[in-house]
Amino acid sequence: MTKGKFALGAIVGAAAGIVAGLLTAPKSGKETRADLKEKASELKEEAAKRAGDVKDRSEEVVGDLTDKAVELKERSERAVEAAKKGFNESGK
């Protein structure tokens, strides 16, 4: 299981536990709704933070892959040029 799926599962599980706890607590409807609203806000903030973290990490990975692709392209071009040069010299 990937870390992302585990984190998502943990968030969903926590949310379900919070909702179940609030709904079974001996509070008035008004208090329960206020608690649900507060917890929903907290979960929304946490989800936004995690989404930002994932976005930042994915941008890093894309940057690294782009750098590696450019390096590989340059190495390939040098190898082709060296091969052409060797071929031309051997044909003389």
Backbone hydrogen bonds, N-H to C=O, Kabsch-Sander energy under -0.5 kcal/mol:
donor,donor_aa,acceptor,acceptor_aa,energy
6,F,2,T,-2.2
7,A,3,K,-2.8
8,L,4,G,-2.4
9,G,5,K,-2.5
10,A,6,F,-2.5
11,I,7,A,-2.4
12,V,8,L,-2.6
13,G,9,G,-2.7
14,A,10,A,-2.5
15,A,11,I,-2.5
16,A,12,V,-2.5
17,G,13,G,-2.4
18,I,14,A,-2.6
19,V,15,A,-2.6
20,A,16,A,-2.5
21,G,17,G,-2.4
22,L,18,I,-2.6
23,L,19,V,-2.6
24,T,20,A,-1.4
25,A,21,G,-0.7
25,A,22,L,-0.5
27,K,25,A,-2.1
32,T,28,S,-2.6
33,R,29,G,-2.6
34,A,30,K,-2.0
35,D,31,E,-2.5
36,L,32,T,-2.7
37,K,33,R,-2.4
38,E,34,A,-2.3
39,K,35,D,-2.7
40,A,36,L,-2.6
41,S,37,K,-2.0
42,E,38,E,-2.2
43,L,39,K,-2.7
44,K,40,A,-2.3
45,E,41,S,-2.3
46,E,42,E,-2.3
47,A,43,L,-2.6
48,A,44,K,-2.4
49,K,45,E,-2.3
50,R,46,E,-2.5
51,A,47,A,-2.5
52,G,48,A,-2.2
53,D,49,K,-2.3
54,V,50,R,-2.6
55,K,51,A,-2.4
56,D,52,G,-2.6
57,R,53,D,-2.4
58,S,54,V,-2.6
59,E,55,K,-2.2
60,E,56,D,-1.8
61,V,57,R,-2.3
62,V,58,S,-2.5
63,G,59,E,-2.2
64,D,60,E,-2.5
65,L,61,V,-2.7
66,T,62,V,-2.4
67,D,63,G,-2.4
68,K,64,D,-2.3
69,A,65,L,-2.4
70,V,66,T,-2.4
71,E,67,D,-2.3
72,L,68,K,-2.6
73,K,69,A,-2.4
74,E,70,V,-2.4
75,R,71,E,-2.5
76,S,72,L,-2.4
77,E,73,K,-2.5
78,R,74,E,-2.3
79,A,75,R,-2.3
80,V,76,S,-2.5
81,E,77,E,-2.4
82,A,78,R,-2.5
83,A,79,A,-2.3
84,K,80,V,-2.7
85,K,81,E,-2.6
86,G,82,A,-2.5
87,F,83,A,-2.4
88,N,84,K,-2.8
89,E,85,K,-2.3
90,S,86,G,-1.8
91,G,87,F,-1.2
92,K,89,E,-0.6
